[in-house]
Amino acid sequence: MTFPSRRRAIGAAAAFTAALAGAVAAPATATAATTGRGRGPKPLRRAHAHNDYEHDRPLLDALDHGFTSVEADIWLVDGQLLVAHDEVDLDPARTLESLYLAPLHRRIRANGGRVHRGHRGSLQLLVDIKNTGDATYRALSAELRRHSRILTTAARGRVHEGAVTAVISGDRAARVPMEQEAVRHAFYDGRLEDLGTAAPASFIPLISSNWTQSFTWLGTGPMPAAERQLLRDITGAAHAAGQRVRFWATPDLAGPERDAVWRELVAADVDHLNTDDLPGLAAFLREFDR
C-alpha cells in the first residue's frame, strides 16, 4: 500500500478548501483583493505563508493572494539546497533556486524592482534550515550572493533594503557563520530569549516563537487577561528594539477559534500571521485588518 506524501496531501486539502471558498464567495474576494490599477492584489503586510512550498504553485500562490512573507524549508544534499519539510519528500528538481530565488529575480526585473508591482516594501523569504546548520548556511550564503542585487544586505552594521529580505530560521548552528560575515545577504530569526539582548535588529530583525510554549489559549472563550498582557509585552519589547514578531503553531483550522486568535494577534500588532490557508488568511486580513 502506498501513501500520499505530505506535500500532496496538504495540496489536495488546500485545493478543496479553496474550491469550496471560491464557490461561496469568489466574486467578493476577487473585488476586495485588487487595487483597481492593474497591479494585482494589494500586499498584506501581516500575511506569512507557512511551509509555502507545500502549495500547488510555490511562491506564486502566496503572491497572488498578496502575501508579503513566505517560508521554505531547506536541506543540504550533495551540495544542493533542496526544499521539503520531511527528508522523505526530497526531490532533486525542487531546489531553493528553482522554486524561489530564480522566480523572484525574474519577477522583480519584470516589476520594476519590486515583488509586488507598484508597491514598496520587501518580501520576507524565511529560510528554515533542516539539517547541518553551519554547512547548510555556508552553501546558502554562496547562493544568496549570486542574487545580491535583489536582496537586503547588511554591511558594517548598516542595512540596505532590497526587494527580498532573507531571514534564516531552523538549525541554530547557522548563527556562528552568519555573525562572522562582514557582508551578509541574510538575517537571523531570533527566539524569545533574544529579546532585550545585545544582538541588534540589524542582525535579528525577527523574533519567532511556538505559540503553545507561551500561551494556553487557543481561541475558545475570551483570551485570559494575563496572556493578553504577555502578548502585548512581547510585541512591545520587540518593536521597541526595531524587531518584528511571528508565532508558529497557532490554530489554523478554519472556524471561530482561529479567527479569535487572529483578531488578538492583530490587536497586539503581531507582525506576521502564520498560515497554510492562503485564501482564508487573505480574506480575514482584507476584512478585519484594513
FENRAPE-V688004 format. One record per run of one state. SS is the DSSP state (hx for helix, st for strand, lp for the rest). FROM is the first residue (numbers start at 1). TO is the last residue. Records with the same first field share a line. If there is no record, write none. Layout:
BEGIN
SS = FROM-TO  FROM-TO
END
This chain:
BEGIN
lp = 1-5  35-40  42-43  50-51  55-59  65-66  78-79  84-86  90-94  111-122  130-132  146-147  152-152  156-157  161-163  171-173  180-182  185-186  191-191  195-205  215-224  241-243  249-255  268-271  276-277  289-290
hx = 6-33  52-54  60-64  87-89  96-110  133-145  148-150  174-179  192-194  211-214  225-240  256-267  278-288
st = 34-34  41-41  44-49  67-77  80-83  95-95  123-129  151-151  153-155  158-160  164-170  183-184  187-190  206-210  244-248  272-275
END
